[in-house]
Every structure is written in C-alpha cells, then in structure tokens.
Amino acid sequence: MNYPKIDPNATFSLRKIIHEMSPISFDKHMDLCLYHPDLGYYAQVPTQVGKDGDFFTSVSCGPLFGQIIADVIARWWKNAHIAGPWRIIEIGPNNAALAIDVLDSLALDHPDAWHELEFCCIDPLPLPRAFQEKMLASYGPKVRCLENVDSLAELPTFVYANEVLDAFPCHLIEKTAEGWKEVTIHSIAQDTPLEERLTDSIASIPSLLQNCEYPLGYRTEIRDCSLSFWQKLRSCISFGELLWFDYGFAEPEYYAAERSRGTLRVYQQHQASDNPLENLGQCDITAHVNFTAVAREAIAAGCTLKGFEPQEFFLTKNAADRLTRRDLDAKTLRNFQTLTHPAHLGGKFHALHFSIGDSAEHNSTAKRRLVLES
Ligand SMILES: C[S@@+](CC[C@H](N)C(=O)[O-])C[C@H]1O[C@@H](n2cnc3c(N)ncnc32)[C@H](O)[C@@H]1O
C-alpha cells in the first residue's frame, strides 16, 4: 500500500488520515492501523509481544520453540549436504526473541552448520528493524536486518515465520440478500466514531463461499492474493524449505456455516475485543489464516507442500532428541507442555511446511488436510 505522507510539523493521527481517505475498505483500514510507517501499531519499537505487551506467542513461553526450529533447520542443512554458504530468513522477527533463540541454539548445538550461515531478518518497518539490529548486533556480520528480500542472491535457504500470516491485512465480507458485500469504513467527521457500511465487494470471493448456502449476516474474512510475496521469496532460494507457524484452519473449516462472525480479533493488554475501529494504532488486529489459500499461492509460486499439521504434532516429532537428553530440566519440560498442549498452543497453531527445488511430490496427507484439489 502507498501510505499517505505526513507533515512532521503537524499533529497527525491515524484518525485524521482515515478521515481524509474515507471511505476505505477494511483491509486498507487494517493496513494503516498496523503498518503506517509512523503511526502503525507494528511500526513502533516492538513491545507488543509478552507479559507487558498485548499478547503472548509461542516464543514468549521460553527458548524451546526456537531451539526445535534450529534442530529442524540443522537437520535439513545436514541432509541436503550443503557445503558452502547458506542462509536462514526469519520473516517478521518483531522483538528478535525468536531469532536469538534460533541463533544461540545453532551456535551451541550445531557448530558445523553455524560456520557458513548467513541469517537475515526481514521487517519492512524502520523502527522495529533498528531494534532488531541492536538486539542482534553481538552476532556480527553473520546477521543482517533487511527491509525485504530484493537484494538477496540465490542461496540454499531455510525460511521460517511465527504469527506473521495472521497479521496480513484482510477484507471483511458479509452475506446479504443481494449477495456478498464488503465492509468499508466511513468517517463522517473527525471527532465522531468511525462507521461501517456494506458496499459491493472489491475482493474476489472464494468459490466455496459463492457455491454454498450461508445465512444472511454471515461475516468472514478474505485476504488478497499475495502471489508476488511468495514469488519474491522464491527468487532468492536456490533450494530450501519454508516453515510457517500460525493459527487458522483449512478452508472448509474456516468458512464453516457456524463460524458466523468470522475470526477477526483485536488485542490490547491481553484483552480481546472485536472492535477494530477504536484505539487506532494502539492494538493488534488479527484474523485466522486460511491455510488452504496460503498453500495454493505458495504452490503457484513453485513451492512443494511438505506438511500441514497441528503444532503439537510438529514439535513433538521434532523435539524427541531434546526431550530424551539426560540434562532435560523441569523448565524445558514445562515449556514443551505449553507449546504442545492440544487445548492451547499445540492445537490452535499449525505448522505449514514447504520445500523448494527438490523433486518431491506434494505430501498427500497435508493435501488432504488442506482439502486441496489435485
Ligand atoms: C505477531 S507479530 C510476530 C511476532 C514474532 N514473530 C513472534 O513470534 O513473537 C507479527 C509481525 O509480523 C510483521 N510483518 C507483517 N507483515 C510482514 C511482512 N510482509 N514482512 C515482514 N514482516 C511482516 C509485523 O510487523 C509484526 O512484527
């Protein structure tokens, strides 16, 4: 999105910007509230995650999550017989806590892989990027914090991200007697509350929503196609893997008739609400991930589907070495239980895993779970 420039000498607020742009579709509203380069929620120094912030992630409960990711990456590196330079990319590193857990674990437990590693953090926003640079400075030139992947040459690469896809802006749509309509945000005057209206949809409605019966007033979210995002990532990877952790569903479950008010949520100081029209730029706005739609785009960009499973299964499978270590302590065990408990993070989150540049077929179990057409 092209964000409107602001005059540094004037008092600006997101409310004023949205007033001047009104009416705007909901995805633009969400984009401004989260990513306006000066005023957006994620454009600030990253204090959003953790006890003193607005929400917890799998990273907040201890280093094990990053350690298991490091083990998965090191195993891939070893099996791929990578002899020269290679790269890890973390998308959306926020406060860099996950990057630190992964880097420390690689340095300590996988020194052979560490030697020729280049680690890149990707965050388009300048203030968080400067914070990440500071947090990761002690690793020296091995670590780079970049706005995007455009300058990266092709290398064997492992990409990972946690809770980034759910932060991509989404359209809000609603079923009416005249068909699917889109929620747009209107500002009548700068000092009155923002209002929602329904207009003809500009977003392309998935065929499942077009072909099935939904009750009037059914509301849900759709995200614009981000094929170019996947294509750019793809272009800096000679071969490799991509691993995404997030909350969400396969498409039929996402658009289940009983999920009649969608998944959009707002978080501030660990309180959830469903009103994204207040406290602009002060709170997180998020919607669950339609993993089927993500997989379709990644596959269209040349990725092979390697896995799709609850975080519980993925982490348990990949933590075996750590959990059978003699020096396993109670804290690590508690960390594992929090990450994998099926009623909490273990069931709510999924791992979506792709490979690039190998001759593998799409994983048939993952394809079935995602209800991907052949
Ligand atoms: C919920 S936070 C993730 C926190 C962190 N990964 C963790 O696990 O604690 C979402 C982050 O994704 C970043 N983000 C959103 N879109 C992005 C994009 N296209 N490229 C890189 N980062 C992005 C946001 O700026 C924000 O810092």
The ligand as a MOL file (V3000), in Angstrom:
LIG
                    3D

  0  0  0     0  0            999 V3000
M  V30 BEGIN CTAB
M  V30 COUNTS 27 29 0 0 0
M  V30 BEGIN ATOM
M  V30 1 C 2.5090 -11.0730 15.7860 0
M  V30 2 S 3.9870 -10.3300 15.2890 0 CHG=1
M  V30 3 C 5.0990 -11.7040 15.2130 0
M  V30 4 C 5.8820 -11.8870 16.4030 0
M  V30 5 C 7.0730 -12.8060 16.3630 0
M  V30 6 N 7.3050 -13.4720 15.1170 0
M  V30 7 C 6.9080 -13.8200 17.4780 0
M  V30 8 O 6.7200 -14.9780 17.1770 0
M  V30 9 O 6.9580 -13.4290 18.6510 0 CHG=-1
M  V30 10 C 3.7560 -10.0730 13.5600 0
M  V30 11 C 4.9510 -9.3990 12.9350 0
M  V30 12 O 4.9100 -9.6200 11.5280 0
M  V30 13 C 5.4250 -8.4640 10.9030 0
M  V30 14 N 5.0140 -8.4690 9.4880 0
M  V30 15 C 3.7880 -8.3260 8.9590 0
M  V30 16 N 3.8300 -8.3810 7.6070 0
M  V30 17 C 5.1290 -8.5770 7.2790 0
M  V30 18 C 5.8210 -8.7360 6.0430 0
M  V30 19 N 5.1810 -8.7000 4.8670 0
M  V30 20 N 7.1530 -8.9240 6.0700 0
M  V30 21 C 7.8060 -8.9840 7.2550 0
M  V30 22 N 7.2110 -8.8340 8.4540 0
M  V30 23 C 5.8870 -8.6290 8.4670 0
M  V30 24 C 4.8180 -7.3440 11.7370 0
M  V30 25 O 5.4750 -6.1210 11.5410 0
M  V30 26 C 4.9820 -7.9010 13.1470 0
M  V30 27 O 6.1900 -7.5380 13.7340 0
M  V30 END ATOM
M  V30 BEGIN BOND
M  V30 1 1 1 2
M  V30 2 1 2 3
M  V30 3 1 2 10
M  V30 4 1 3 4
M  V30 5 1 4 5
M  V30 6 1 5 6
M  V30 7 1 5 7
M  V30 8 2 7 8
M  V30 9 1 7 9
M  V30 10 1 10 11
M  V30 11 1 11 12
M  V30 12 1 11 26
M  V30 13 1 12 13
M  V30 14 1 13 14
M  V30 15 1 13 24
M  V30 16 1 14 15
M  V30 17 1 14 23
M  V30 18 2 15 16
M  V30 19 1 16 17
M  V30 20 1 17 18
M  V30 21 2 17 23
M  V30 22 1 18 19
M  V30 23 2 18 20
M  V30 24 1 20 21
M  V30 25 2 21 22
M  V30 26 1 22 23
M  V30 27 1 24 25
M  V30 28 1 24 26
M  V30 29 1 26 27
M  V30 END BOND
M  V30 END CTAB
M  END
